[in-house]
Amino acid sequence: MKSIHFSTVFVGALSALFSAQILASNQLTLGAWYNYANENDNLPGNDYTKNGEFGDGAVILYADGAAEKGQGNWSYSAELRVGPGSFTDTANNSTGDEVSLHKAWIGFDFEDDYKLIIGKSQVPFGWKTSNFWPGDMFQAGYGDQMDVGLKLEARKGKLNYNLAYYLQDDWWATSTDTTDDNRHWGSSTTYRKVGTFVADLNMDVVPNHTVGVSLQAGKLEDLTAERSNVLDKLNSRHESDGDHSAAVLYYKGKFGPTFVNAEVIQTRRKMPSDLVAVDNIASKYETMRYAFEIGRSSGNWTYYLDATWADSATKGNDNGMVAAYAPGIRYDYGPGWIYAEYLTQNGYIDRYGDVVSDDYKFSAVYLSMDWYY
């Protein structure tokens, strides 16, 4: 099934749900986001340097709804972002612009403990940080993932489990816009992930303390045919001869107003053979990643620290362990939140999912504010 067919069918079904106003409880929310950034790195050029700049604004539209009790079992949720603060990769998304359909799904409840979700939704893999940006850091590509496919959410007593199959990571045939931080799953002219199975199992061992494990595995599709001159591409078709897999073991806990999350992630990617030949890259990339979050809420204030570490297991990569830290404060002022955050890191994760260091240093101060009506 081609991606455009899936998109057309899904949008048509979503439109049908919107038209059923008399049978549904609907809510439209308008939001806005704005940011102040002071960034510095030790790389040549000014791509990631901002000397106290205001910008990255975005307008956000949320649409959420569900059938009235006794009138159906369906629900839906969508989020449209417009503007430079949309957290979308314009060169590799489905719109080619600063416009992103971050999520859009239809859900169907079966009894009280089962829900089937169809569309672009959160990939059930580990836990998500208090603020996806900048806290995601070295969870990169495995944190705030949003992919297109099917997901079953279920609960049995203290046991929660999710089973999912994702056709692709975004709506269009060459888009790799899968996560809020982007740039960690190839590009429109290199590769993207397709046909991914995900399983998540977690259990409340005692109240407010959860342990879980998530697994995912799928294919990597070669997109080098999309380049204007690929030196007589070996095969003009999009081939899925690469594959990827990852596993995470995680914990989520609450001690009154204090919360603690921790996880260990192992990742592996075997790249498409044509991409390896054309770009002269490694055939396999592997990493170990670690994430820890601690925070505390007090009235309208929340204080938190996100910390991640990553170590490459790729043959020939001797960068060693890299670390990133992001302490932050969030204030709930009513219509939205105000954030003050600091980020420092001595490496990053590239588009192949591997660790890059080379004496890289980056630090930033972010002040941001969002508003919802």
MILUM-31670 format. One line per field, with one value per residue (C-alpha): residue number from 1; residue in one letter; z negated, x, y. Coordinates in steps of 0.02 Angstrom, whole numbers, plus 50000, padded with zeros to 5 digits. Last residue first. Example, Ala and Ser with C-alpha at 12.3 -4.5 7.8 and 13.67 -1.06 7.14 Angstrom:
num = 2, 1
residu = S, A
c3 = 49643, 49610
c1 = 50684, 50615
c2 = 49947, 49775
//
This chain:
num = 373, 372, 371, 370, 369, 368, 367, 366, 365, 364, 363, 362, 361, 360, 359, 358, 357, 356, 355, 354, 353, 352, 351, 350, 349, 348, 347, 346, 345, 344, 343, 342, 341, 340, 339, 338, 337, 336, 335, 334, 333, 332, 331, 330, 329, 328, 327, 326, 325, 324, 323, 322, 321, 320, 319, 318, 317, 316, 315, 314, 313, 312, 311, 310, 309, 308, 307, 306, 305, 304, 303, 302, 301, 300, 299, 298, 297, 296, 295, 294, 293, 292, 291, 290, 289, 288, 287, 286, 285, 284, 283, 282, 281, 280, 279, 278, 277, 276, 275, 274, 273, 272, 271, 270, 269, 268, 267, 266, 265, 264, 263, 262, 261, 260, 259, 258, 257, 256, 255, 254, 253, 252, 251, 250, 249, 248, 247, 246, 245, 244, 243, 242, 241, 240, 239, 238, 237, 236, 235, 234, 233, 232, 231, 230, 229, 228, 227, 226, 225, 224, 223, 222, 221, 220, 219, 218, 217, 216, 215, 214, 213, 212, 211, 210, 209, 208, 207, 206, 205, 204, 203, 202, 201, 200, 199, 198, 197, 196, 195, 194, 193, 192, 191, 190, 189, 188, 187, 186, 185, 184, 183, 182, 181, 180, 179, 178, 177, 176, 175, 174, 173, 172, 171, 170, 169, 168, 167, 166, 165, 164, 163, 162, 161, 160, 159, 158, 157, 156, 155, 154, 153, 152, 151, 150, 149, 148, 147, 146, 145, 144, 143, 142, 141, 140, 139, 138, 137, 136, 135, 134, 133, 132, 131, 130, 129, 128, 127, 126, 125, 124, 123, 122, 121, 120, 119, 118, 117, 116, 115, 114, 113, 112, 111, 110, 109, 108, 107, 106, 105, 104, 103, 102, 101, 100, 99, 98, 97, 96, 95, 94, 93, 92, 91, 90, 89, 88, 87, 86, 85, 84, 83, 82, 81, 80, 79, 78, 77, 76, 75, 74, 73, 72, 71, 70, 69, 68, 67, 66, 65, 64, 63, 62, 61, 60, 59, 58, 57, 56, 55, 54, 53, 52, 51, 50, 49, 48, 47, 46, 45, 44, 43, 42, 41, 40, 39, 38, 37, 36, 35, 34, 33, 32, 31, 30, 29, 28, 27, 26, 25, 24, 23, 22, 21, 20, 19, 18, 17, 16, 15, 14, 13, 12, 11, 10, 9, 8, 7, 6, 5, 4, 3, 2, 1
residu = Y, Y, W, D, M, S, L, Y, V, A, S, F, K, Y, D, D, S, V, V, D, G, Y, R, D, I, Y, G, N, Q, T, L, Y, E, A, Y, I, W, G, P, G, Y, D, Y, R, I, G, P, A, Y, A, A, V, M, G, N, D, N, G, K, T, A, S, D, A, W, T, A, D, L, Y, Y, T, W, N, G, S, S, R, G, I, E, F, A, Y, R, M, T, E, Y, K, S, A, I, N, D, V, A, V, L, D, S, P, M, K, R, R, T, Q, I, V, E, A, N, V, F, T, P, G, F, K, G, K, Y, Y, L, V, A, A, S, H, D, G, D, S, E, H, R, S, N, L, K, D, L, V, N, S, R, E, A, T, L, D, E, L, K, G, A, Q, L, S, V, G, V, T, H, N, P, V, V, D, M, N, L, D, A, V, F, T, G, V, K, R, Y, T, T, S, S, G, W, H, R, N, D, D, T, T, D, T, S, T, A, W, W, D, D, Q, L, Y, Y, A, L, N, Y, N, L, K, G, K, R, A, E, L, K, L, G, V, D, M, Q, D, G, Y, G, A, Q, F, M, D, G, P, W, F, N, S, T, K, W, G, F, P, V, Q, S, K, G, I, I, L, K, Y, D, D, E, F, D, F, G, I, W, A, K, H, L, S, V, E, D, G, T, S, N, N, A, T, D, T, F, S, G, P, G, V, R, L, E, A, S, Y, S, W, N, G, Q, G, K, E, A, A, G, D, A, Y, L, I, V, A, G, D, G, F, E, G, N, K, T, Y, D, N, G, P, L, N, D, N, E, N, A, Y, N, Y, W, A, G, L, T, L, Q, N, S, A, L, I, Q, A, S, F, L, A, S, L, A, G, V, F, V, T, S, F, H, I, S, K, M
c3 = 48782, 48758, 48724, 48731, 48662, 48684, 48606, 48667, 48615, 48722, 48719, 48851, 48857, 48991, 48955, 49101, 49024, 49139, 49077, 49204, 49255, 49441, 49444, 49307, 49117, 49022, 48919, 48773, 48705, 48606, 48597, 48483, 48461, 48409, 48457, 48446, 48460, 48527, 48502, 48312, 48259, 48243, 48211, 48275, 48215, 48303, 48292, 48457, 48456, 48599, 48594, 48716, 48690, 48809, 48980, 49038, 49187, 49293, 49269, 49198, 49011, 48980, 48804, 48756, 48595, 48547, 48406, 48380, 48223, 48158, 48058, 48072, 48009, 47999, 47825, 47791, 47915, 47907, 48038, 48082, 48255, 48309, 48481, 48540, 48717, 48793, 48977, 49139, 49320, 49464, 49645, 49611, 49739, 49914, 49974, 50133, 50074, 49900, 49973, 50101, 49962, 49852, 49675, 49532, 49380, 49196, 49035, 48849, 48728, 48538, 48440, 48287, 48222, 48052, 47989, 47829, 47771, 47670, 47715, 47895, 48005, 48186, 48233, 48402, 48504, 48687, 48845, 49022, 49197, 49374, 49549, 49721, 49881, 49899, 50081, 50162, 50347, 50464, 50437, 50451, 50464, 50617, 50529, 50404, 50492, 50444, 50282, 50247, 50298, 50137, 50038, 49969, 49848, 49675, 49609, 49439, 49257, 49092, 48913, 48753, 48571, 48416, 48231, 48145, 47970, 47921, 47832, 47822, 47963, 48087, 48243, 48415, 48583, 48748, 48919, 49080, 49259, 49393, 49578, 49631, 49571, 49685, 49796, 49891, 50002, 49897, 49738, 49612, 49447, 49320, 49398, 49302, 49126, 49123, 49195, 49354, 49495, 49614, 49767, 49929, 49973, 49876, 49712, 49586, 49502, 49607, 49603, 49413, 49325, 49141, 48985, 48817, 48646, 48471, 48324, 48153, 48193, 48379, 48486, 48674, 48807, 48987, 49114, 49303, 49424, 49450, 49332, 49192, 49091, 48937, 48869, 48979, 49120, 49002, 48826, 48826, 48801, 48769, 48632, 48751, 48803, 48758, 48594, 48450, 48542, 48624, 48565, 48648, 48821, 48863, 49026, 49008, 49147, 49333, 49392, 49323, 49135, 49065, 48881, 48758, 48570, 48551, 48684, 48856, 48883, 49060, 49093, 49240, 49258, 49313, 49240, 49279, 49437, 49477, 49567, 49582, 49766, 49879, 49833, 49804, 49707, 49758, 49804, 49684, 49532, 49409, 49234, 49270, 49201, 49375, 49403, 49416, 49307, 49326, 49186, 49202, 49085, 49117, 49025, 49066, 48965, 49019, 48964, 48791, 48710, 48829, 48963, 48935, 48981, 48994, 49117, 49076, 49176, 49148, 49199, 49193, 49145, 49167, 49121, 48993, 49004, 48867, 48963, 49065, 49131, 49207, 49393, 49357, 49443, 49375, 49230, 49047, 48993, 48920, 48897, 48818, 48857, 48823, 48875, 48926, 48934, 48980, 48954, 49019, 48947, 49032, 48924, 48980, 48885, 49020, 49088, 49149, 49223, 49341, 49475, 49382, 49385, 49573, 49597, 49497, 49610, 49766, 49692, 49655, 49828, 49915, 49803, 49827, 50015, 50015, 49918, 50049, 50000
c1 = 49638, 49818, 49978, 50161, 50316, 50501, 50665, 50812, 50995, 51119, 51279, 51369, 51540, 51608, 51782, 51760, 51598, 51477, 51372, 51272, 51089, 51126, 51061, 51184, 51176, 51267, 51421, 51486, 51319, 51248, 51068, 50988, 50802, 50675, 50497, 50331, 50171, 49995, 49827, 49847, 50021, 50094, 50280, 50416, 50596, 50740, 50901, 50962, 51116, 51206, 51343, 51460, 51545, 51685, 51721, 51805, 51694, 51783, 51652, 51495, 51467, 51443, 51412, 51273, 51228, 51070, 51019, 50855, 50837, 50671, 50584, 50395, 50303, 50116, 50104, 50266, 50314, 50477, 50593, 50714, 50754, 50881, 50927, 51056, 51107, 51203, 51240, 51253, 51279, 51302, 51359, 51475, 51468, 51541, 51399, 51355, 51404, 51325, 51168, 51156, 51173, 51035, 51101, 51098, 51040, 51056, 51001, 51012, 50918, 50935, 50801, 50767, 50623, 50603, 50459, 50445, 50277, 50241, 50375, 50334, 50417, 50448, 50572, 50638, 50718, 50734, 50762, 50804, 50802, 50838, 50841, 50915, 50858, 50702, 50724, 50653, 50663, 50789, 50919, 51107, 51088, 51177, 51294, 51163, 51121, 50957, 50942, 50778, 50853, 50957, 50799, 50843, 50710, 50760, 50655, 50582, 50611, 50550, 50556, 50493, 50519, 50434, 50442, 50313, 50307, 50162, 50067, 50173, 50242, 50139, 50180, 50246, 50249, 50285, 50291, 50336, 50339, 50412, 50371, 50466, 50615, 50695, 50848, 50964, 50881, 50728, 50833, 50900, 50813, 50897, 50869, 50710, 50695, 50507, 50512, 50459, 50485, 50573, 50468, 50502, 50335, 50225, 50131, 50271, 50372, 50315, 50198, 50198, 50139, 50095, 50067, 50048, 50039, 49989, 49987, 49922, 49750, 49745, 49768, 49772, 49830, 49830, 49924, 49909, 50014, 50099, 50240, 50264, 50424, 50456, 50602, 50682, 50750, 50864, 50852, 51020, 50943, 50754, 50761, 50778, 50641, 50529, 50484, 50444, 50534, 50446, 50456, 50507, 50440, 50255, 50266, 50151, 50023, 50002, 49849, 49743, 49724, 49640, 49591, 49565, 49529, 49352, 49260, 49332, 49375, 49408, 49536, 49567, 49736, 49822, 49991, 50127, 50044, 50188, 50204, 50368, 50380, 50423, 50254, 50293, 50454, 50637, 50699, 50576, 50631, 50489, 50497, 50350, 50444, 50474, 50287, 50131, 50091, 49939, 49891, 49757, 49657, 49511, 49382, 49269, 49157, 48986, 48825, 48804, 48918, 48949, 49078, 49250, 49343, 49509, 49570, 49727, 49790, 49964, 50040, 50229, 50367, 50550, 50599, 50686, 50875, 51006, 51165, 51110, 51239, 51190, 51215, 51341, 51498, 51644, 51599, 51634, 51454, 51349, 51164, 51061, 50879, 50715, 50560, 50379, 50233, 50051, 49895, 49718, 49612, 49463, 49360, 49228, 49104, 49023, 48860, 48790, 48957, 48972, 49060, 49226, 49217, 49191, 49339, 49448, 49393, 49437, 49604, 49643, 49595, 49697, 49849, 49847, 49836, 49978, 50086, 50075, 50000
c2 = 51457, 51403, 51499, 51449, 51532, 51502, 51553, 51451, 51459, 51363, 51262, 51159, 51076, 50960, 50889, 50766, 50700, 50610, 50462, 50362, 50364, 50378, 50556, 50608, 50597, 50734, 50771, 50875, 50937, 51083, 51142, 51272, 51296, 51428, 51381, 51477, 51376, 51401, 51487, 51478, 51535, 51360, 51386, 51269, 51266, 51176, 51079, 51005, 50894, 50805, 50674, 50586, 50417, 50370, 50444, 50283, 50243, 50112, 49977, 50055, 50025, 50211, 50276, 50394, 50487, 50580, 50697, 50788, 50894, 50959, 51095, 51116, 51270, 51302, 51226, 51133, 50997, 50902, 50831, 50694, 50627, 50498, 50433, 50307, 50263, 50117, 50132, 50031, 50079, 49954, 49969, 50115, 50256, 50272, 50382, 50286, 50112, 50123, 50202, 50061, 49930, 49999, 50031, 49906, 50003, 49951, 50034, 49989, 50101, 50108, 50202, 50310, 50415, 50500, 50607, 50709, 50780, 50621, 50496, 50455, 50325, 50278, 50140, 50084, 49945, 49993, 49891, 49943, 49872, 49931, 49859, 49889, 49805, 49910, 49961, 50117, 50079, 50163, 50027, 50050, 50238, 50306, 50427, 50485, 50646, 50729, 50633, 50543, 50375, 50385, 50344, 50171, 50108, 50048, 49905, 49864, 49818, 49888, 49828, 49908, 49854, 49915, 49957, 50066, 50141, 50254, 50113, 49955, 49847, 49948, 49849, 49888, 49800, 49887, 49806, 49895, 49830, 49945, 49930, 50086, 50189, 50319, 50328, 50446, 50576, 50622, 50614, 50490, 50452, 50566, 50736, 50775, 50852, 50834, 50659, 50571, 50695, 50574, 50617, 50523, 50443, 50564, 50549, 50523, 50385, 50239, 50089, 50081, 49924, 49933, 49830, 49916, 49835, 49884, 49762, 49810, 49738, 49702, 49858, 49878, 50001, 49938, 50043, 50058, 50162, 50330, 50380, 50508, 50484, 50591, 50493, 50360, 50468, 50564, 50494, 50582, 50756, 50742, 50875, 51024, 51009, 50862, 50949, 50834, 50693, 50546, 50366, 50202, 50160, 50169, 50270, 50421, 50437, 50466, 50370, 50227, 50195, 50039, 50050, 49907, 49910, 49974, 49874, 49906, 50089, 50153, 50289, 50405, 50488, 50647, 50697, 50823, 50885, 51002, 51167, 51261, 51212, 51066, 50993, 50807, 50836, 50821, 50994, 51078, 50977, 51010, 51081, 51197, 51346, 51418, 51429, 51321, 51170, 51057, 50937, 50803, 50692, 50576, 50471, 50324, 50209, 50270, 50355, 50275, 50402, 50545, 50509, 50582, 50739, 50828, 50959, 51056, 51205, 51274, 51440, 51445, 51564, 51519, 51696, 51804, 51804, 51816, 51782, 51633, 51509, 51342, 51378, 51516, 51453, 51353, 51238, 51277, 51300, 51440, 51470, 51610, 51577, 51667, 51569, 51586, 51465, 51491, 51387, 51372, 51233, 51150, 51033, 50910, 50803, 50699, 50637, 50804, 50853, 50704, 50807, 50799, 50609, 50605, 50721, 50600, 50457, 50556, 50607, 50424, 50361, 50494, 50468, 50279, 50299, 50426, 50303, 50167, 50000
//
